[in-house]
Amino acid sequence: MALLAQLCFAGGARAMLTRPFRSVLYIPGSKARAIDKARGLPVDAVILDLEDAVAVEEKARARATLAEALAEGGFGHRYRVVRINGLDTGWGRDDARAVADTACDAVLLPKVESPAQIDALAAITGDRPVWAMMETPLGILEARAIAAHPRLQGMVMGTNDLVKDLGARATPDRVAVMAALGHCVLAARAHGVTVIDGVYNAFKDEEGLRAECAQGRDMGFDGKTLIHPAQIDTANAVFGPSDAEIDLARRQIAAYEAARAEGQGVAVVDGRIVENLHVDTARKVLAQAEAIGQIAAE
């Protein structure tokens, strides 16, 4: 796990982009058995949810259940994010105080619309890294300022809520939210934070899931939020580097280093120019592949 630790924590909250976040599974914080099952799933991260997945009458009990599960540990490489209720609700501040004392890696704040909301959360949770749900029109418009917050580590697209607030229709091509998705990817990349695509609701539709994962991967997302364990393998496959991509990365690096040794600034691989920027991308591909290999070896 040495490489994963290096990828995850070197440089603090802004050093997350090489660590795999291919699959990020929502798990109800009130379901002890579901949380326990997550310890053995091949998922890169879990969002332990105290918000939408927990009924009002279960909020306090879920908080205690989750704290106990996190104290027990056993999650291995799986990055542990706790989604709390909004600070403007009757449960959010108690959630935040509980999270500040738990063994999680980050806290996810719903419906973030300004950096001030992250300030308010950080006043309670201290140095705990923050992730932001991007799920309202105002939040999308403020994505640049939100991503720039020094405490922010990740952004998660809440596409279901966004479609609802837009009064739009959910279609397979996701045309209604493409502008929002692209805007958040730009903001995340500009400020070096992780960005995770929204959920695919039809968890039995593997073909549709694969197509939406491919769309998100092509746009630049780091991974996909999931609502069912059956979706994990597909997300891992699509968002992880393929054998062909790994092979190409190795050949690009070798060709470029050989060209530099001969005093040249560019190389050619498969009939295409390879410059320093391509080599940077290739090194990231290999670093991610090595991290994924360590995960698989657990």
Backbone as CSV, one residue per row, in Angstrom:
resi,resn,N_x,N_y,N_z,CA_x,CA_y,CA_z,C_x,C_y,C_z
1,MET,0.806,-1.218,0.000,0.000,0.000,0.000,0.844,1.274,0.000
2,ALA,2.165,1.139,-0.091,3.017,2.326,-0.011,2.731,3.305,-1.126
3,LEU,2.559,2.803,-2.366,2.311,3.707,-3.478,0.981,4.415,-3.313
4,LEU,-0.047,3.674,-2.885,-1.354,4.298,-2.688,-1.278,5.398,-1.656
5,ALA,-0.547,5.155,-0.579,-0.409,6.194,0.439,0.280,7.416,-0.141
6,GLN,1.298,7.171,-0.966,2.009,8.291,-1.574,1.096,9.073,-2.502
7,LEU,0.341,8.362,-3.337,-0.542,9.020,-4.286,-1.637,9.787,-3.581
8,CYS,-2.091,9.237,-2.473,-3.236,9.830,-1.790,-2.858,11.045,-0.960
9,PHE,-1.713,11.012,-0.332,-1.446,12.034,0.663,-0.271,12.957,0.362
10,ALA,0.582,12.596,-0.584,1.701,13.495,-0.892,1.173,14.822,-1.412
11,GLY,1.515,15.890,-0.725,1.064,17.202,-1.171,-0.289,17.592,-0.627
12,GLY,-0.897,16.768,0.238,-2.143,17.146,0.890,-3.364,16.933,0.028
13,ALA,-4.371,17.788,0.258,-5.684,17.577,-0.340,-5.676,17.699,-1.849
14,ARG,-4.665,18.304,-2.450,-4.649,18.502,-3.898,-3.888,17.401,-4.628
15,ALA,-3.501,16.331,-3.950,-2.686,15.290,-4.580,-3.475,14.012,-4.814
16,MET,-4.713,14.165,-5.347,-5.595,13.016,-5.449,-5.767,12.469,-6.858
17,LEU,-5.290,13.155,-7.873,-5.704,12.835,-9.227,-5.162,11.521,-9.749
18,THR,-4.072,10.997,-9.226,-3.545,9.734,-9.700,-4.106,8.554,-8.930
19,ARG,-4.559,8.774,-7.720,-5.156,7.710,-6.940,-6.443,7.267,-7.627
20,PRO,-6.678,5.956,-7.777,-7.879,5.502,-8.484,-9.167,5.866,-7.752
21,PHE,-10.085,6.465,-8.474,-11.452,6.691,-8.012,-12.414,6.226,-9.107
22,ARG,-12.096,5.070,-9.691,-12.901,4.564,-10.799,-14.340,4.298,-10.376
23,SER,-14.507,3.724,-9.206,-15.819,3.320,-8.705,-16.021,3.883,-7.309
24,VAL,-17.130,4.600,-7.123,-17.433,5.245,-5.841,-18.868,4.869,-5.473
25,LEU,-19.019,3.974,-4.526,-20.318,3.362,-4.224,-21.010,4.045,-3.050
26,TYR,-22.263,4.463,-3.278,-23.094,4.978,-2.190,-23.569,3.817,-1.321
27,ILE,-23.471,4.003,0.010,-23.939,2.999,0.965,-24.709,3.710,2.064
28,PRO,-25.943,3.283,2.362,-26.707,3.916,3.444,-25.978,3.797,4.781
29,GLY,-25.817,4.911,5.467,-25.126,4.889,6.745,-25.887,4.176,7.841
30,SER,-27.153,3.897,7.599,-27.982,3.214,8.599,-27.943,1.698,8.464
31,LYS,-27.319,1.184,7.398,-27.335,-0.246,7.106,-25.991,-0.874,7.465
32,ALA,-25.912,-1.406,8.680,-24.653,-1.976,9.155,-24.192,-3.140,8.280
33,ARG,-25.128,-3.954,7.810,-24.747,-5.102,6.989,-24.201,-4.655,5.634
34,ALA,-24.799,-3.614,5.064,-24.306,-3.096,3.784,-22.910,-2.500,3.940
35,ILE,-22.684,-1.798,5.043,-21.359,-1.232,5.301,-20.337,-2.348,5.459
36,ASP,-20.710,-3.397,6.167,-19.802,-4.525,6.359,-19.475,-5.194,5.025
37,LYS,-20.474,-5.346,4.173,-20.259,-5.965,2.859,-19.277,-5.143,2.025
38,ALA,-19.318,-3.827,2.184,-18.445,-2.951,1.400,-16.977,-3.223,1.659
39,ARG,-16.658,-3.748,2.820,-15.260,-4.035,3.153,-14.643,-5.075,2.221
40,GLY,-15.476,-5.857,1.551,-14.960,-6.891,0.660,-15.235,-6.641,-0.806
41,LEU,-15.786,-5.492,-1.156,-16.107,-5.194,-2.546,-14.901,-4.588,-3.270
42,PRO,-14.752,-4.858,-4.574,-13.623,-4.311,-5.340,-13.853,-2.870,-5.781
43,VAL,-14.203,-2.027,-4.844,-14.547,-0.639,-5.122,-13.422,0.265,-4.639
44,ASP,-13.195,1.368,-5.357,-12.108,2.273,-4.985,-12.468,3.173,-3.812
45,ALA,-13.737,3.543,-3.707,-14.168,4.452,-2.641,-15.620,4.180,-2.305
46,VAL,-15.993,4.536,-1.094,-17.384,4.423,-0.666,-17.849,5.777,-0.147
47,ILE,-19.096,6.102,-0.460,-19.748,7.263,0.143,-20.752,6.727,1.138
48,LEU,-20.431,6.847,2.400,-21.293,6.381,3.482,-22.287,7.498,3.770
49,ASP,-23.541,7.248,3.412,-24.524,8.319,3.273,-25.399,8.489,4.507
50,LEU,-25.407,9.701,5.042,-26.326,10.067,6.123,-27.459,10.941,5.617
51,GLU,-27.448,11.265,4.310,-28.440,12.197,3.774,-29.597,11.467,3.105
52,ASP,-29.623,11.423,1.787,-30.787,10.931,1.053,-31.144,9.479,1.348
53,ALA,-30.144,8.656,1.655,-30.392,7.228,1.835,-30.932,6.885,3.221
54,VAL,-31.085,7.874,4.082,-31.509,7.608,5.462,-32.800,8.358,5.768
55,ALA,-33.793,7.619,6.231,-35.081,8.219,6.588,-34.924,9.163,7.778
56,VAL,-35.832,10.124,7.863,-35.762,11.132,8.923,-35.682,10.502,10.305
57,GLU,-36.518,9.504,10.548,-36.555,8.895,11.875,-35.318,8.059,12.186
58,GLU,-34.466,7.822,11.171,-33.272,7.006,11.357,-31.988,7.828,11.430
59,LYS,-32.088,9.146,11.303,-30.898,9.986,11.187,-29.928,9.816,12.364
60,ALA,-30.413,9.915,13.567,-29.531,9.834,14.734,-28.928,8.446,14.869
61,ARG,-29.734,7.422,14.653,-29.225,6.055,14.759,-28.183,5.770,13.679
62,ALA,-28.422,6.290,12.470,-27.464,6.084,11.384,-26.113,6.700,11.715
63,ARG,-26.139,7.856,12.335,-24.894,8.530,12.720,-24.085,7.639,13.667
64,ALA,-24.761,7.030,14.625,-24.079,6.158,15.584,-23.605,4.867,14.916
65,THR,-24.430,4.303,14.054,-24.064,3.081,13.335,-22.819,3.298,12.494
66,LEU,-22.793,4.421,11.807,-21.664,4.723,10.937,-20.395,4.960,11.738
67,ALA,-20.492,5.692,12.825,-19.320,5.955,13.656,-18.727,4.650,14.183
68,GLU,-19.596,3.731,14.573,-19.129,2.436,15.077,-18.425,1.639,13.983
69,ALA,-19.003,1.649,12.775,-18.414,0.900,11.666,-17.053,1.461,11.273
70,LEU,-16.932,2.776,11.250,-15.657,3.386,10.896,-14.602,3.128,11.967
71,ALA,-15.012,3.126,13.207,-14.071,2.834,14.292,-13.568,1.398,14.193
72,GLU,-14.424,0.512,13.718,-14.039,-0.893,13.566,-13.006,-1.072,12.465
73,GLY,-13.058,-0.231,11.434,-12.072,-0.286,10.357,-12.296,-1.454,9.417
74,GLY,-11.204,-1.889,8.793,-11.273,-3.024,7.881,-11.609,-2.663,6.447
75,PHE,-11.525,-1.378,6.075,-11.895,-0.963,4.722,-10.729,-1.041,3.735
76,GLY,-9.546,-1.366,4.220,-8.413,-1.532,3.325,-8.118,-0.269,2.532
77,HIS,-7.941,-0.441,1.208,-7.604,0.684,0.332,-8.781,1.599,0.066
78,ARG,-9.978,1.173,0.414,-11.195,1.898,0.012,-11.263,3.261,0.705
79,TYR,-11.342,4.299,-0.106,-11.397,5.656,0.413,-12.777,5.891,1.015
80,ARG,-12.824,6.399,2.234,-14.067,6.502,2.995,-14.539,7.952,3.064
81,VAL,-15.638,8.216,2.374,-16.235,9.552,2.360,-17.588,9.470,3.053
82,VAL,-17.851,10.381,3.962,-19.153,10.435,4.638,-19.941,11.621,4.098
83,ARG,-21.124,11.331,3.531,-22.003,12.428,3.108,-22.942,12.781,4.255
84,ILE,-22.836,14.011,4.712,-23.680,14.474,5.803,-24.923,15.177,5.232
85,ASN,-25.828,15.514,6.109,-26.950,16.358,5.728,-26.479,17.811,5.658
86,GLY,-27.191,18.620,4.922,-26.829,20.022,4.804,-26.791,20.718,6.146
87,LEU,-25.903,21.689,6.293,-25.789,22.399,7.559,-27.017,23.239,7.870
88,ASP,-27.874,23.453,6.873,-29.108,24.211,7.087,-30.271,23.318,7.495
89,THR,-30.003,22.027,7.720,-31.033,21.104,8.185,-30.890,20.882,9.687
90,GLY,-31.797,20.126,10.239,-31.753,19.851,11.670,-30.732,18.795,12.062
91,TRP,-30.092,18.163,11.090,-29.147,17.077,11.384,-27.714,17.393,10.974
92,GLY,-27.526,18.358,10.073,-26.224,18.573,9.458,-25.098,18.885,10.427
93,ARG,-25.337,19.760,11.373,-24.255,20.153,12.283,-23.885,19.009,13.230
94,ASP,-24.878,18.231,13.653,-24.556,17.053,14.466,-23.788,16.033,13.633
95,ASP,-24.167,15.879,12.363,-23.417,14.997,11.467,-21.966,15.460,11.359
96,ALA,-21.776,16.751,11.144,-20.428,17.295,10.963,-19.586,17.091,12.208
97,ARG,-20.170,17.320,13.378,-19.421,17.114,14.618,-19.053,15.646,14.791
98,ALA,-19.942,14.749,14.401,-19.649,13.319,14.495,-18.538,12.926,13.526
99,VAL,-18.604,13.448,12.300,-17.601,13.128,11.283,-16.218,13.609,11.717
100,ALA,-16.165,14.733,12.393,-14.882,15.277,12.839,-14.142,14.309,13.745
101,ASP,-14.889,13.416,14.387,-14.280,12.473,15.330,-14.223,11.048,14.800
102,THR,-14.560,10.828,13.519,-14.580,9.476,12.974,-13.358,9.214,12.101
103,ALA,-13.151,7.929,11.818,-12.006,7.513,11.013,-12.375,7.478,9.536
104,CYS,-12.836,8.612,9.006,-13.124,8.694,7.572,-12.045,9.546,6.908
105,ASP,-12.028,9.518,5.578,-11.012,10.254,4.837,-11.468,11.633,4.398
106,ALA,-12.783,11.813,4.216,-13.306,13.096,3.751,-14.787,13.194,4.098
107,VAL,-15.294,14.406,4.107,-16.714,14.647,4.354,-17.313,15.273,3.102
108,LEU,-18.463,14.755,2.694,-19.137,15.221,1.486,-20.330,16.076,1.878
109,LEU,-20.328,17.316,1.413,-21.383,18.271,1.736,-22.363,18.365,0.570
110,PRO,-23.661,18.179,0.823,-24.626,18.261,-0.273,-24.931,19.695,-0.680
111,LYS,-25.366,19.818,-1.940,-25.879,21.086,-2.473,-24.971,22.283,-2.173
112,VAL,-23.709,22.128,-2.485,-22.763,23.229,-2.283,-22.982,24.280,-3.368
113,GLU,-23.123,25.535,-2.932,-23.377,26.641,-3.860,-22.437,27.812,-3.673
114,SER,-21.546,27.725,-2.678,-20.595,28.809,-2.457,-19.444,28.319,-1.588
115,PRO,-18.282,28.964,-1.692,-17.168,28.627,-0.803,-17.498,28.860,0.668
116,ALA,-18.419,29.762,0.938,-18.779,30.041,2.332,-19.345,28.809,3.024
117,GLN,-20.046,27.952,2.283,-20.580,26.729,2.882,-19.450,25.791,3.302
118,ILE,-18.376,25.769,2.521,-17.230,24.942,2.881,-16.529,25.529,4.106
119,ASP,-16.447,26.856,4.171,-15.893,27.501,5.367,-16.682,27.105,6.611
120,ALA,-18.006,27.120,6.498,-18.856,26.783,7.642,-18.638,25.344,8.079
121,LEU,-18.484,24.444,7.106,-18.236,23.043,7.438,-16.860,22.876,8.069
122,ALA,-15.849,23.514,7.480,-14.489,23.384,7.997,-14.352,23.939,9.410
123,ALA,-15.212,24.893,9.766,-15.190,25.427,11.129,-15.561,24.352,12.142
124,ILE,-16.263,23.319,11.668,-16.663,22.217,12.549,-15.726,21.027,12.404
125,THR,-15.365,20.690,11.153,-14.602,19.464,10.895,-13.096,19.683,10.849
126,GLY,-12.643,20.922,10.947,-11.214,21.202,11.015,-10.486,20.870,9.728
127,ASP,-9.407,20.090,9.837,-8.552,19.795,8.694,-9.093,18.678,7.801
128,ARG,-10.235,18.128,8.140,-10.803,17.037,7.348,-11.045,17.506,5.911
129,PRO,-10.524,16.805,4.893,-10.793,17.196,3.508,-12.289,17.200,3.210
130,VAL,-12.688,18.105,2.332,-14.101,18.274,1.972,-14.324,17.889,0.515
131,TRP,-15.410,17.186,0.272,-15.914,16.944,-1.078,-17.239,17.706,-1.200
132,ALA,-17.564,18.122,-2.412,-18.772,18.924,-2.635,-19.699,18.239,-3.627
133,MET,-20.979,18.129,-3.257,-21.997,17.687,-4.207,-22.338,18.859,-5.111
134,MET,-22.210,18.640,-6.405,-22.529,19.667,-7.398,-23.862,19.264,-8.033
135,GLU,-24.953,19.844,-7.543,-26.261,19.318,-7.917,-27.357,20.368,-8.041
136,THR,-26.979,21.636,-8.026,-27.960,22.704,-8.205,-27.464,23.665,-9.278
137,PRO,-28.374,24.378,-9.944,-27.931,25.347,-10.953,-26.953,26.378,-10.401
138,LEU,-27.220,26.919,-9.205,-26.303,27.905,-8.638,-24.951,27.280,-8.330
139,GLY,-24.958,26.059,-7.822,-23.701,25.376,-7.545,-22.849,25.213,-8.790
140,ILE,-23.497,24.844,-9.900,-22.758,24.690,-11.153,-22.153,26.027,-11.576
141,LEU,-22.935,27.094,-11.484,-22.434,28.408,-11.882,-21.263,28.855,-11.010
142,GLU,-21.219,28.395,-9.763,-20.144,28.778,-8.839,-19.047,27.720,-8.749
143,ALA,-19.010,26.779,-9.685,-18.071,25.655,-9.608,-16.614,26.116,-9.527
144,ARG,-16.276,27.156,-10.257,-14.893,27.628,-10.265,-14.461,28.079,-8.872
145,ALA,-15.288,28.852,-8.204,-14.944,29.340,-6.870,-14.941,28.203,-5.855
146,ILE,-15.863,27.275,-6.005,-15.929,26.128,-5.090,-14.679,25.268,-5.232
147,ALA,-14.291,24.971,-6.467,-13.117,24.133,-6.708,-11.836,24.785,-6.198
148,ALA,-11.823,26.109,-6.152,-10.620,26.834,-5.718,-10.439,26.828,-4.204
149,HIS,-11.444,26.397,-3.453,-11.337,26.433,-1.994,-10.211,25.503,-1.542
150,PRO,-9.312,25.963,-0.695,-8.148,25.154,-0.311,-8.492,23.878,0.438
151,ARG,-9.662,23.799,1.048,-10.048,22.593,1.772,-10.691,21.551,0.854
152,LEU,-11.094,21.977,-0.347,-11.824,21.070,-1.234,-10.880,20.060,-1.875
153,GLN,-11.315,18.809,-1.870,-10.524,17.721,-2.430,-11.231,17.040,-3.588
154,GLY,-12.565,17.042,-3.592,-13.296,16.349,-4.643,-14.649,16.970,-4.902
155,MET,-15.139,16.758,-6.135,-16.470,17.207,-6.530,-17.229,15.989,-7.046
156,VAL,-18.501,15.883,-6.654,-19.348,14.765,-7.060,-20.587,15.324,-7.751
157,MET,-20.843,14.870,-8.952,-22.004,15.350,-9.684,-23.283,14.697,-9.158
158,GLY,-24.262,15.528,-8.827,-25.582,15.037,-8.428,-26.547,15.242,-9.581
159,THR,-26.456,14.391,-10.587,-27.192,14.620,-11.828,-28.703,14.470,-11.676
160,ASN,-29.157,13.606,-10.787,-30.604,13.464,-10.604,-31.224,14.756,-10.078
161,ASP,-30.618,15.327,-9.055,-31.125,16.586,-8.503,-31.005,17.720,-9.510
162,LEU,-29.925,17.697,-10.267,-29.711,18.763,-11.243,-30.772,18.724,-12.344
163,VAL,-31.067,17.540,-12.849,-32.115,17.411,-13.866,-33.447,17.917,-13.324
164,LYS,-33.733,17.567,-12.076,-34.985,18.015,-11.454,-35.043,19.531,-11.351
165,ASP,-33.976,20.133,-10.858,-33.963,21.582,-10.679,-33.992,22.333,-12.006
166,LEU,-33.450,21.732,-13.050,-33.478,22.364,-14.361,-34.842,22.242,-15.037
167,GLY,-35.677,21.359,-14.523,-36.939,21.085,-15.194,-36.715,20.384,-16.524
168,ALA,-35.618,19.629,-16.581,-35.198,18.986,-17.828,-35.704,17.546,-17.891
169,ARG,-35.401,16.892,-18.994,-35.721,15.484,-19.175,-34.434,14.671,-19.172
170,ALA,-34.474,13.544,-18.478,-33.308,12.659,-18.433,-33.301,11.783,-19.679
171,THR,-32.330,11.983,-20.540,-32.212,11.225,-21.780,-30.874,10.492,-21.803
172,PRO,-30.755,9.408,-22.587,-29.511,8.631,-22.600,-28.278,9.442,-22.969
173,ASP,-28.430,10.461,-23.801,-27.270,11.262,-24.186,-26.905,12.327,-23.158
174,ARG,-27.767,12.524,-22.155,-27.555,13.483,-21.061,-27.350,14.904,-21.568
175,VAL,-28.013,15.214,-22.665,-27.818,16.528,-23.270,-28.188,17.654,-22.310
176,ALA,-29.167,17.421,-21.432,-29.629,18.477,-20.528,-28.556,18.904,-19.524
177,VAL,-27.643,17.988,-19.202,-26.642,18.316,-18.176,-25.221,18.340,-18.715
178,MET,-25.047,18.228,-20.005,-23.691,18.195,-20.554,-22.907,19.472,-20.257
179,ALA,-23.570,20.607,-20.351,-22.875,21.866,-20.051,-22.416,21.888,-18.598
180,ALA,-23.273,21.424,-17.693,-22.925,21.396,-16.272,-21.783,20.415,-16.003
181,LEU,-21.847,19.245,-16.614,-20.786,18.252,-16.433,-19.440,18.809,-16.901
182,GLY,-19.439,19.387,-18.095,-18.200,19.933,-18.630,-17.663,21.091,-17.808
183,HIS,-18.564,21.926,-17.309,-18.150,23.080,-16.501,-17.455,22.618,-15.224
184,CYS,-17.976,21.566,-14.597,-17.372,21.080,-13.358,-16.050,20.374,-13.615
185,VAL,-15.941,19.665,-14.732,-14.649,19.064,-15.077,-13.603,20.154,-15.265
186,LEU,-13.960,21.222,-15.966,-13.032,22.340,-16.161,-12.601,22.936,-14.822
187,ALA,-13.563,23.168,-13.937,-13.250,23.763,-12.638,-12.343,22.851,-11.819
188,ALA,-12.661,21.556,-11.823,-11.853,20.600,-11.063,-10.429,20.520,-11.593
189,ARG,-10.297,20.452,-12.903,-8.961,20.347,-13.490,-8.159,21.632,-13.295
190,ALA,-8.840,22.770,-13.318,-8.148,24.043,-13.125,-7.532,24.133,-11.737
191,HIS,-8.135,23.432,-10.769,-7.674,23.561,-9.384,-7.177,22.248,-8.793
192,GLY,-7.009,21.224,-9.637,-6.356,19.996,-9.192,-7.139,19.159,-8.211
193,VAL,-8.468,19.099,-8.364,-9.263,18.271,-7.472,-9.912,17.128,-8.250
194,THR,-10.258,16.077,-7.539,-10.935,14.928,-8.128,-12.354,15.312,-8.519
195,VAL,-12.846,14.726,-9.614,-14.229,14.982,-10.021,-14.869,13.666,-10.459
196,ILE,-16.018,13.361,-9.855,-16.690,12.073,-10.040,-18.044,12.284,-10.708
197,ASP,-18.321,11.484,-11.724,-19.564,11.583,-12.484,-20.753,11.103,-11.644
198,GLY,-21.967,11.494,-12.065,-23.186,11.130,-11.365,-23.570,9.671,-11.546
199,VAL,-24.642,9.266,-10.893,-25.069,7.868,-10.894,-25.820,7.518,-12.176
200,TYR,-25.840,6.217,-12.458,-26.668,5.669,-13.526,-27.763,4.866,-12.833
201,ASN,-29.006,5.277,-12.988,-30.091,4.758,-12.159,-30.514,3.327,-12.479
202,ALA,-30.405,2.921,-13.742,-30.861,1.583,-14.143,-29.756,0.574,-13.849
203,PHE,-29.658,0.107,-12.606,-28.501,-0.676,-12.191,-28.444,-2.060,-12.828
204,LYS,-29.542,-2.507,-13.459,-29.517,-3.798,-14.158,-29.171,-3.653,-15.640
205,ASP,-29.018,-2.435,-16.111,-28.725,-2.163,-17.515,-27.221,-1.974,-17.678
206,GLU,-26.485,-3.088,-17.856,-25.035,-3.017,-17.931,-24.572,-2.289,-19.185
207,GLU,-25.263,-2.492,-20.292,-24.878,-1.838,-21.538,-25.019,-0.315,-21.434
208,GLY,-26.143,0.128,-20.861,-26.343,1.563,-20.686,-25.332,2.164,-19.737
209,LEU,-25.028,1.431,-18.672,-24.028,1.901,-17.711,-22.671,2.042,-18.382
210,ARG,-22.292,1.043,-19.153,-20.994,1.082,-19.825,-20.901,2.291,-20.760
211,ALA,-21.985,2.551,-21.485,-21.987,3.690,-22.413,-21.856,5.006,-21.659
212,GLU,-22.571,5.142,-20.512,-22.489,6.395,-19.765,-21.123,6.537,-19.085
213,CYS,-20.542,5.421,-18.623,-19.191,5.476,-18.063,-18.196,5.932,-19.128
214,ALA,-18.330,5.384,-20.339,-17.421,5.757,-21.422,-17.557,7.242,-21.753
215,GLN,-18.791,7.738,-21.744,-19.015,9.167,-21.992,-18.320,10.007,-20.925
216,GLY,-18.503,9.630,-19.655,-17.872,10.359,-18.563,-16.361,10.283,-18.611
217,ARG,-15.836,9.105,-18.928,-14.378,8.953,-19.029,-13.827,9.825,-20.153
218,ASP,-14.514,9.842,-21.287,-14.064,10.653,-22.414,-14.089,12.142,-22.074
219,MET,-15.009,12.550,-21.201,-15.093,13.955,-20.804,-13.998,14.355,-19.830
220,GLY,-13.411,13.362,-19.128,-12.344,13.675,-18.190,-12.647,13.352,-16.740
221,PHE,-13.807,12.750,-16.461,-14.119,12.381,-15.084,-13.173,11.297,-14.593
222,ASP,-12.918,11.298,-13.286,-12.038,10.312,-12.674,-12.734,8.985,-12.415
223,GLY,-14.040,9.018,-12.276,-14.773,7.800,-11.978,-16.260,8.060,-11.943
224,LYS,-16.997,7.060,-11.470,-18.464,7.087,-11.496,-19.008,6.777,-10.115
225,THR,-19.996,7.558,-9.670,-20.724,7.180,-8.464,-21.706,6.081,-8.823
226,LEU,-21.869,5.120,-7.914,-22.657,3.917,-8.175,-23.701,3.724,-7.098
227,ILE,-24.805,3.079,-7.482,-25.882,2.832,-6.527,-26.037,1.355,-6.195
228,HIS,-25.257,0.492,-6.844,-25.388,-0.954,-6.609,-24.041,-1.630,-6.869
229,PRO,-23.688,-2.639,-6.050,-22.414,-3.331,-6.259,-22.275,-3.964,-7.637
230,ALA,-23.390,-4.281,-8.288,-23.324,-4.883,-9.621,-22.712,-3.949,-10.648
231,GLN,-22.616,-2.665,-10.328,-22.066,-1.687,-11.268,-20.551,-1.502,-11.139
232,ILE,-19.952,-2.105,-10.129,-18.542,-1.831,-9.825,-17.611,-2.290,-10.936
233,ASP,-17.756,-3.519,-11.392,-16.827,-4.062,-12.379,-16.817,-3.231,-13.657
234,THR,-17.989,-2.788,-14.083,-18.063,-1.984,-15.310,-17.340,-0.658,-15.135
235,ALA,-17.593,0.022,-14.019,-16.924,1.308,-13.777,-15.412,1.128,-13.681
236,ASN,-14.980,0.086,-12.987,-13.544,-0.157,-12.864,-12.898,-0.390,-14.229
237,ALA,-13.585,-1.140,-15.079,-13.027,-1.456,-16.394,-12.941,-0.220,-17.277
238,VAL,-13.993,0.592,-17.278,-14.030,1.746,-18.177,-13.095,2.859,-17.712
239,PHE,-13.063,3.127,-16.421,-12.264,4.249,-15.924,-10.809,3.878,-15.629
240,GLY,-10.487,2.589,-15.666,-9.101,2.185,-15.509,-8.414,2.110,-16.859
241,PRO,-7.092,2.252,-16.899,-6.375,2.158,-18.171,-6.446,0.743,-18.729
242,SER,-6.680,0.635,-20.027,-6.736,-0.669,-20.684,-5.320,-1.183,-20.934
243,ASP,-5.203,-2.465,-21.276,-3.890,-3.029,-21.604,-3.253,-2.266,-22.767
244,ALA,-4.087,-1.891,-23.751,-3.568,-1.163,-24.909,-3.047,0.210,-24.499
245,GLU,-3.748,0.890,-23.587,-3.307,2.211,-23.127,-2.013,2.110,-22.326
246,ILE,-1.890,1.054,-21.524,-0.667,0.852,-20.750,0.515,0.572,-21.675
247,ASP,0.283,-0.275,-22.669,1.339,-0.587,-23.629,1.776,0.664,-24.384
248,LEU,0.813,1.456,-24.825,1.135,2.683,-25.547,1.918,3.645,-24.655
249,ALA,1.502,3.770,-23.392,2.199,4.669,-22.466,3.656,4.269,-22.318
250,ARG,3.917,2.990,-22.173,5.302,2.519,-22.030,6.113,2.819,-23.281
251,ARG,5.515,2.592,-24.439,6.239,2.827,-25.691,6.480,4.313,-25.929
252,GLN,5.514,5.136,-25.537,5.706,6.582,-25.680,6.859,7.075,-24.816
253,ILE,6.899,6.629,-23.578,7.972,7.053,-22.670,9.327,6.599,-23.197
254,ALA,9.401,5.330,-23.626,10.668,4.795,-24.124,11.133,5.545,-25.377
255,ALA,10.204,5.805,-26.287,10.559,6.499,-27.527,10.996,7.929,-27.256
256,TYR,10.304,8.596,-26.345,10.640,9.982,-26.042,12.007,10.068,-25.362
257,GLU,12.274,9.153,-24.427,13.566,9.167,-23.742,14.700,8.870,-24.721
258,ALA,14.437,7.977,-25.674,15.456,7.684,-26.694,15.698,8.907,-27.580
259,ALA,14.620,9.597,-27.933,14.758,10.798,-28.764,15.530,11.889,-28.032
260,ARG,15.228,12.071,-26.745,15.939,13.089,-25.969,17.424,12.757,-25.850
261,ALA,17.727,11.464,-25.734,19.125,11.050,-25.635,19.889,11.383,-26.905
262,GLU,19.163,11.478,-28.018,19.774,11.821,-29.297,19.685,13.316,-29.591
263,GLY,19.247,14.087,-28.595,19.176,15.526,-28.753,17.934,16.032,-29.453
264,GLN,16.898,15.204,-29.564,15.664,15.600,-30.220,14.585,15.896,-29.183
265,GLY,13.657,16.768,-29.560,12.621,17.180,-28.618,11.323,16.415,-28.734
266,VAL,11.177,15.653,-29.831,9.946,14.887,-30.029,10.306,13.500,-30.527
267,ALA,9.343,12.577,-30.374,9.487,11.221,-30.896,8.253,10.905,-31.730
268,VAL,8.275,9.765,-32.376,7.129,9.311,-33.158,6.792,7.884,-32.737
269,VAL,5.521,7.666,-32.377,5.029,6.339,-32.013,3.734,6.086,-32.770
270,ASP,3.687,4.991,-33.490,2.498,4.630,-34.276,2.086,5.751,-35.228
271,GLY,3.083,6.427,-35.779,2.801,7.482,-36.744,2.323,8.783,-36.147
272,ARG,2.427,8.925,-34.821,1.976,10.144,-34.159,3.118,10.773,-33.364
273,ILE,3.133,12.097,-33.362,4.140,12.840,-32.610,3.945,12.618,-31.105
274,VAL,5.048,12.428,-30.414,5.033,12.312,-28.951,5.896,13.430,-28.387
275,GLU,5.254,14.318,-27.620,5.958,15.430,-26.980,5.922,15.237,-25.465
276,ASN,6.483,16.205,-24.763,6.552,16.109,-23.304,5.176,15.972,-22.667
277,LEU,4.174,16.669,-23.220,2.835,16.597,-22.636,2.257,15.190,-22.744
278,HIS,2.583,14.477,-23.834,2.107,13.108,-23.984,2.802,12.185,-22.979
279,VAL,4.055,12.479,-22.712,4.808,11.672,-21.755,4.262,11.882,-20.339
280,ASP,3.891,13.114,-20.010,3.286,13.366,-18.695,2.029,12.523,-18.521
281,THR,1.185,12.504,-19.552,-0.033,11.699,-19.503,0.311,10.216,-19.386
282,ALA,1.307,9.782,-20.127,1.705,8.374,-20.098,2.181,7.965,-18.710
283,ARG,2.924,8.827,-18.055,3.412,8.508,-16.707,2.243,8.400,-15.720
284,LYS,1.242,9.235,-15.884,0.064,9.147,-15.015,-0.685,7.835,-15.247
285,VAL,-0.772,7.425,-16.516,-1.423,6.151,-16.832,-0.704,5.003,-16.130
286,LEU,0.611,4.987,-16.197,1.370,3.912,-15.569,1.282,3.960,-14.048
287,ALA,1.269,5.155,-13.481,1.139,5.282,-12.033,-0.217,4.770,-11.573
288,GLN,-1.276,5.117,-12.325,-2.597,4.619,-11.968,-2.667,3.109,-12.118
289,ALA,-2.082,2.580,-13.196,-2.087,1.136,-13.398,-1.370,0.416,-12.271
290,GLU,-0.264,0.987,-11.800,0.463,0.369,-10.692,-0.362,0.403,-9.410
291,ALA,-1.052,1.530,-9.169,-1.901,1.630,-7.980,-3.048,0.614,-8.051
292,ILE,-3.647,0.484,-9.220,-4.740,-0.475,-9.400,-4.217,-1.903,-9.184
293,GLY,-2.991,-2.157,-9.655,-2.397,-3.476,-9.443,-2.202,-3.774,-7.979
294,GLN,-1.820,-2.776,-7.200,-1.664,-2.985,-5.764,-3.011,-3.273,-5.106
295,ILE,-4.059,-2.574,-5.582,-5.394,-2.829,-5.052,-5.814,-4.255,-5.346
296,ALA,-5.596,-4.708,-6.580,-5.994,-6.049,-6.977,-5.237,-7.127,-6.206
297,ALA,-4.039,-6.787,-5.730,-3.218,-7.766,-5.020,-3.618,-7.940,-3.564
298,GLU,-4.523,-7.095,-3.072,-4.936,-7.206,-1.670,-5.583,-8.563,-1.392
